[in-house]
Amino acid sequence: MATRQPGEHGFTIVEVVVGFTIIALAAAALSAVLGGGLRAAELAGRDAARIALAQDVLAEAASTGRPVSRRAGDLEAAAELVPEPGLAPRVGLSLVRVTVRVSDAGGPVLELATQRLLPAGAGP
């Protein structure tokens, strides 16, 4: 390797190539991290929309005592009410299991369920 003469400034071609290689590797790693983060944020947003729709339909079905179905964009939610045995009708209440299923064109199904006490005769 040649030595530098007094008055010469700058980098050798080897130093420049090594520097660019390090920068390229760091940029590739950063791109992979950011890409994974964006994908995770997109999935979280979809899940939040499914959960919000399911909670809304669940609340409406539980308060009205009737099955409910609703569409929001590409999401579809349906609530089903099924009487549960075990509570005597003489107390004027019936125990009902409320189940909501949310699906979209290509995504998995989300299911939420709860039990509610409804006035006798108000449920299915």
ROKEKE-885800 format. One record per residue: residue number from 1; residue in three letters; x, z, y of N, C-alpha, C, O in turn. Coordinates in steps of 0.05 Angstrom, whole numbers, plus 5000, padded with zeros to 4 digits. Layout:
BEGIN
NUM, ALA, X, Z, Y, X, Z, Y, X, Z, Y, X, Z, Y
...
end
This chain:
BEGIN
1, MET, 5017, 5000, 4977, 5000, 5000, 5000, 5018, 5000, 5025, 5038, 5014, 5026
2, ALA, 5010, 4985, 5043, 5027, 4982, 5067, 5023, 5007, 5085, 5002, 5019, 5086
3, THR, 5044, 5014, 5098, 5043, 5037, 5116, 5034, 5026, 5143, 5038, 5003, 5150
4, ARG, 5023, 5044, 5159, 5014, 5036, 5186, 5037, 5037, 5205, 5054, 5054, 5205
5, GLN, 5036, 5018, 5222, 5056, 5016, 5243, 5046, 5032, 5267, 5022, 5035, 5270
6, PRO, 5064, 5043, 5283, 5055, 5057, 5306, 5038, 5038, 5324, 5045, 5015, 5329
7, GLY, 5015, 5049, 5333, 4998, 5033, 5350, 4975, 5020, 5335, 4957, 5010, 5348
8, GLU, 4976, 5020, 5308, 4954, 5009, 5293, 4933, 5031, 5288, 4939, 5054, 5282
9, HIS, 4907, 5024, 5292, 4885, 5042, 5289, 4864, 5030, 5271, 4864, 5006, 5267
10, GLY, 4847, 5047, 5259, 4825, 5037, 5243, 4827, 5045, 5214, 4845, 5060, 5206
11, PHE, 4809, 5034, 5198, 4808, 5040, 5169, 4817, 5016, 5153, 4815, 4993, 5162
12, THR, 4827, 5022, 5129, 4834, 5000, 5111, 4809, 4991, 5097, 4788, 5004, 5098
13, ILE, 4810, 4968, 5085, 4787, 4956, 5071, 4778, 4974, 5048, 4754, 4976, 5043
14, VAL, 4796, 4987, 5035, 4789, 5006, 5013, 4773, 5030, 5023, 4754, 5038, 5011
15, GLU, 4781, 5041, 5046, 4767, 5063, 5057, 4739, 5055, 5066, 4720, 5071, 5062
16, VAL, 4736, 5031, 5076, 4710, 5022, 5085, 4692, 5018, 5060, 4668, 5026, 5061
17, VAL, 4702, 5006, 5039, 4686, 5001, 5014, 4678, 5028, 5002, 4655, 5031, 4994
18, VAL, 4696, 5047, 5000, 4689, 5074, 4990, 4668, 5087, 5007, 4649, 5099, 4996
19, GLY, 4670, 5085, 5033, 4651, 5097, 5051, 4623, 5085, 5047, 4603, 5100, 5046
20, PHE, 4622, 5059, 5046, 4596, 5045, 5042, 4584, 5052, 5015, 4559, 5055, 5013
21, THR, 4600, 5055, 4995, 4590, 5062, 4968, 4578, 5090, 4968, 4556, 5094, 4957
22, ILE, 4591, 5109, 4981, 4580, 5136, 4984, 4554, 5136, 4999, 4534, 5149, 4991
23, ILE, 4552, 5121, 5021, 4528, 5119, 5036, 4505, 5106, 5020, 4482, 5116, 5021
24, ALA, 4511, 5086, 5004, 4491, 5072, 4988, 4480, 5091, 4966, 4456, 5091, 4961
25, LEU, 4498, 5106, 4953, 4489, 5125, 4933, 4471, 5147, 4945, 4451, 5154, 4933
26, ALA, 4479, 5157, 4968, 4462, 5178, 4981, 4435, 5166, 4989, 4415, 5180, 4986
27, ALA, 4434, 5142, 4999, 4409, 5129, 5007, 4391, 5125, 4983, 4367, 5128, 4985
28, ALA, 4403, 5117, 4960, 4387, 5112, 4936, 4375, 5139, 4926, 4352, 5139, 4918
29, ALA, 4390, 5160, 4926, 4380, 5186, 4918, 4358, 5196, 4936, 4338, 5206, 4927
30, LEU, 4362, 5192, 4962, 4342, 5201, 4982, 4316, 5184, 4978, 4294, 5195, 4981
31, SER, 4318, 5159, 4973, 4295, 5142, 4969, 4279, 5151, 4944, 4255, 5151, 4945
32, ALA, 4293, 5158, 4923, 4279, 5167, 4899, 4264, 5193, 4904, 4242, 5197, 4895
33, VAL, 4276, 5211, 4919, 4264, 5237, 4925, 4239, 5232, 4943, 4218, 5244, 4937
34, LEU, 4242, 5216, 4963, 4219, 5211, 4981, 4196, 5196, 4967, 4173, 5202, 4972
35, GLY, 4203, 5177, 4950, 4183, 5163, 4935, 4167, 5181, 4917, 4143, 5178, 4915
36, GLY, 4181, 5199, 4903, 4167, 5218, 4886, 4149, 5237, 4902, 4127, 5244, 4893
37, GLY, 4158, 5245, 4926, 4142, 5262, 4943, 4117, 5248, 4953, 4095, 5260, 4954
38, LEU, 4119, 5223, 4960, 4096, 5208, 4969, 4075, 5204, 4947, 4051, 5206, 4951
39, ARG, 4085, 5199, 4922, 4067, 5196, 4899, 4052, 5223, 4894, 4028, 5223, 4889
40, ALA, 4067, 5245, 4895, 4054, 5271, 4891, 4033, 5277, 4912, 4012, 5288, 4906
41, ALA, 4039, 5270, 4937, 4020, 5274, 4959, 3995, 5257, 4955, 3973, 5267, 4960
42, GLU, 3998, 5233, 4945, 3975, 5216, 4940, 3957, 5227, 4918, 3933, 5228, 4920
43, LEU, 3970, 5237, 4896, 3955, 5249, 4874, 3941, 5274, 4883, 3918, 5279, 4875
44, ALA, 3954, 5290, 4899, 3941, 5315, 4909, 3917, 5308, 4927, 3897, 5323, 4926
45, GLY, 3919, 5287, 4943, 3896, 5279, 4959, 3872, 5270, 4942, 3849, 5277, 4949
46, ARG, 3878, 5256, 4921, 3856, 5247, 4903, 3843, 5271, 4890, 3819, 5273, 4888
47, ASP, 3860, 5290, 4880, 3849, 5314, 4867, 3832, 5330, 4886, 3812, 5341, 4879
48, ALA, 3841, 5333, 4911, 3826, 5348, 4931, 3799, 5335, 4936, 3779, 5350, 4940
49, ALA, 3798, 5309, 4937, 3772, 5295, 4941, 3754, 5300, 4918, 3730, 5305, 4921
50, ARG, 3764, 5299, 4893, 3748, 5304, 4869, 3737, 5333, 4870, 3713, 5337, 4864
51, ILE, 3754, 5352, 4876, 3746, 5380, 4876, 3725, 5385, 4897, 3706, 5399, 4893
52, ALA, 3729, 5374, 4921, 3710, 5378, 4943, 3682, 5367, 4935, 3662, 5380, 4940
53, LEU, 3682, 5343, 4923, 3656, 5331, 4915, 3643, 5348, 4893, 3619, 5353, 4894
54, ALA, 3659, 5357, 4874, 3648, 5374, 4852, 3637, 5400, 4863, 3615, 5408, 4854
55, GLN, 3651, 5412, 4881, 3641, 5437, 4893, 3615, 5433, 4908, 3597, 5450, 4907
56, ASP, 3613, 5411, 4923, 3589, 5405, 4938, 3565, 5401, 4920, 3544, 5412, 4925
57, VAL, 3569, 5385, 4899, 3547, 5379, 4880, 3540, 5405, 4865, 3516, 5410, 4860
58, LEU, 3560, 5420, 4857, 3555, 5445, 4843, 3538, 5464, 4860, 3519, 5477, 4850
59, ALA, 3545, 5467, 4885, 3530, 5485, 4903, 3501, 5476, 4906, 3483, 5492, 4906
60, GLU, 3497, 5449, 4910, 3470, 5439, 4913, 3453, 5443, 4888, 3430, 5451, 4890
61, ALA, 3465, 5437, 4865, 3450, 5440, 4840, 3443, 5469, 4834, 3421, 5476, 4825
62, ALA, 3462, 5487, 4840, 3458, 5516, 4835, 3437, 5527, 4854, 3421, 5545, 4847
63, SER, 3436, 5517, 4879, 3417, 5528, 4898, 3389, 5516, 4895, 3369, 5530, 4900
64, THR, 3387, 5491, 4886, 3360, 5479, 4882, 3349, 5483, 4854, 3325, 5481, 4850
65, GLY, 3367, 5487, 4835, 3358, 5490, 4807, 3351, 5464, 4794, 3337, 5463, 4774
66, ARG, 3361, 5441, 4806, 3355, 5415, 4795, 3381, 5399, 4791, 3400, 5404, 4805
67, PRO, 3381, 5380, 4772, 3405, 5363, 4769, 3409, 5347, 4794, 3390, 5338, 4808
68, VAL, 3434, 5342, 4801, 3442, 5327, 4825, 3463, 5307, 4817, 3480, 5312, 4800
69, SER, 3461, 5283, 4828, 3483, 5264, 4825, 3489, 5251, 4852, 3471, 5248, 4869
70, ARG, 3515, 5245, 4856, 3523, 5235, 4882, 3547, 5217, 4879, 3564, 5222, 4862
71, ARG, 3549, 5197, 4896, 3573, 5179, 4898, 3586, 5183, 4925, 3572, 5187, 4945
72, ALA, 3612, 5183, 4924, 3628, 5184, 4949, 3651, 5165, 4946, 3671, 5172, 4932
73, GLY, 3650, 5142, 4958, 3671, 5123, 4954, 3671, 5113, 4925, 3651, 5104, 4915
74, ASP, 3694, 5115, 4912, 3696, 5107, 4884, 3692, 5131, 4865, 3695, 5128, 4841
75, LEU, 3684, 5154, 4876, 3679, 5178, 4859, 3650, 5180, 4853, 3633, 5174, 4870
76, GLU, 3644, 5190, 4829, 3616, 5195, 4822, 3615, 5223, 4809, 3631, 5230, 4792
77, ALA, 3595, 5239, 4818, 3592, 5266, 4808, 3564, 5270, 4799, 3545, 5261, 4811
78, ALA, 3561, 5284, 4776, 3534, 5290, 4766, 3534, 5319, 4756, 3552, 5328, 4743
79, ALA, 3512, 5334, 4763, 3509, 5361, 4755, 3488, 5363, 4733, 3467, 5349, 4735
80, GLU, 3493, 5379, 4714, 3474, 5383, 4692, 3468, 5413, 4690, 3486, 5430, 4692
81, LEU, 3443, 5420, 4687, 3434, 5448, 4685, 3423, 5453, 4657, 3405, 5438, 4648
82, VAL, 3433, 5473, 4643, 3425, 5479, 4616, 3418, 5509, 4615, 3434, 5526, 4621
83, PRO, 3393, 5515, 4607, 3386, 5543, 4605, 3403, 5557, 4583, 3408, 5547, 4562
84, GLU, 3411, 5582, 4590, 3427, 5598, 4571, 3408, 5619, 4559, 3392, 5631, 4573
85, PRO, 3410, 5623, 4533, 3393, 5644, 4521, 3404, 5672, 4527, 3427, 5675, 4535
86, GLY, 3387, 5691, 4524, 3397, 5719, 4526, 3385, 5735, 4549, 3386, 5759, 4548
87, LEU, 3374, 5723, 4569, 3362, 5738, 4590, 3331, 5738, 4587, 3319, 5717, 4585
88, ALA, 3320, 5761, 4585, 3291, 5763, 4581, 3276, 5752, 4604, 3282, 5758, 4627
89, PRO, 3256, 5735, 4598, 3240, 5723, 4620, 3224, 5744, 4635, 3214, 5738, 4657
90, ARG, 3220, 5767, 4623, 3203, 5787, 4636, 3215, 5798, 4662, 3201, 5810, 4678
91, VAL, 3241, 5794, 4666, 3253, 5803, 4691, 3249, 5783, 4714, 3257, 5788, 4736
92, GLY, 3238, 5760, 4707, 3233, 5740, 4727, 3256, 5722, 4734, 3256, 5707, 4754
93, LEU, 3277, 5723, 4718, 3301, 5707, 4722, 3308, 5692, 4697, 3302, 5700, 4675
94, SER, 3321, 5669, 4701, 3332, 5655, 4678, 3362, 5648, 4684, 3369, 5641, 4706
95, LEU, 3378, 5651, 4663, 3407, 5645, 4665, 3411, 5616, 4659, 3402, 5606, 4638
96, VAL, 3424, 5601, 4678, 3428, 5572, 4675, 3458, 5566, 4678, 3471, 5576, 4696
97, ARG, 3467, 5549, 4660, 3495, 5540, 4662, 3494, 5514, 4677, 3480, 5495, 4670
98, VAL, 3510, 5513, 4699, 3511, 5489, 4716, 3539, 5476, 4712, 3559, 5488, 4717
99, THR, 3539, 5451, 4703, 3564, 5437, 4697, 3564, 5411, 4714, 3545, 5396, 4714
100, VAL, 3587, 5407, 4728, 3590, 5383, 4744, 3614, 5367, 4733, 3635, 5378, 4728
101, ARG, 3609, 5341, 4729, 3631, 5323, 4720, 3636, 5302, 4742, 3617, 5289, 4752
102, VAL, 3661, 5299, 4749, 3669, 5279, 4770, 3687, 5259, 4756, 3705, 5266, 4742
103, SER, 3682, 5233, 4762, 3699, 5212, 4751, 3702, 5190, 4772, 3687, 5188, 4791
104, ASP, 3723, 5174, 4768, 3726, 5150, 4784, 3732, 5127, 4766, 3732, 5130, 4741
105, ALA, 3737, 5104, 4777, 3740, 5079, 4761, 3762, 5082, 4740, 3759, 5072, 4718
106, GLY, 3784, 5094, 4747, 3806, 5095, 4728, 3818, 5122, 4724, 3837, 5126, 4708
107, GLY, 3807, 5142, 4737, 3819, 5169, 4736, 3806, 5186, 4715, 3784, 5180, 4705
108, PRO, 3818, 5208, 4710, 3807, 5227, 4690, 3782, 5241, 4701, 3777, 5241, 4725
109, VAL, 3768, 5254, 4684, 3744, 5268, 4691, 3751, 5297, 4698, 3767, 5310, 4684
110, LEU, 3740, 5306, 4720, 3742, 5334, 4729, 3716, 5347, 4722, 3695, 5336, 4727
111, GLU, 3718, 5371, 4711, 3693, 5385, 4703, 3695, 5414, 4714, 3714, 5428, 4710
112, LEU, 3674, 5422, 4728, 3670, 5449, 4738, 3645, 5460, 4727, 3625, 5446, 4724
113, ALA, 3645, 5486, 4719, 3621, 5498, 4708, 3619, 5527, 4718, 3638, 5540, 4724
114, THR, 3593, 5536, 4721, 3588, 5563, 4728, 3561, 5571, 4716, 3546, 5554, 4706
115, GLN, 3554, 5596, 4718, 3528, 5605, 4709, 3514, 5617, 4733, 3526, 5631, 4750
116, ARG, 3488, 5612, 4735, 3473, 5622, 4758, 3447, 5635, 4748, 3436, 5626, 4727
117, LEU, 3438, 5655, 4762, 3412, 5666, 4757, 3392, 5653, 4776, 3396, 5654, 4800
118, LEU, 3372, 5641, 4765, 3351, 5628, 4781, 3325, 5641, 4775, 3321, 5652, 4754
119, PRO, 3306, 5639, 4794, 3279, 5649, 4789, 3268, 5635, 4764, 3272, 5611, 4761
120, ALA, 3254, 5650, 4748, 3242, 5638, 4724, 3225, 5614, 4731, 3208, 5616, 4750
121, GLY, 3229, 5592, 4717, 3214, 5568, 4723, 3227, 5550, 4744, 3218, 5527, 4747
122, ALA, 3248, 5559, 4757, 3261, 5543, 4778, 3281, 5523, 4765, 3286, 5502, 4776
123, GLY, 3291, 5531, 4742, 3311, 5514, 4729, 3298, 5492, 4712, 3274, 5487, 4714
124, PRO, 3314, 5479, 4696, 3304, 5457, 4679, 3285, 5466, 4657, 3275, 5450, 4642
end
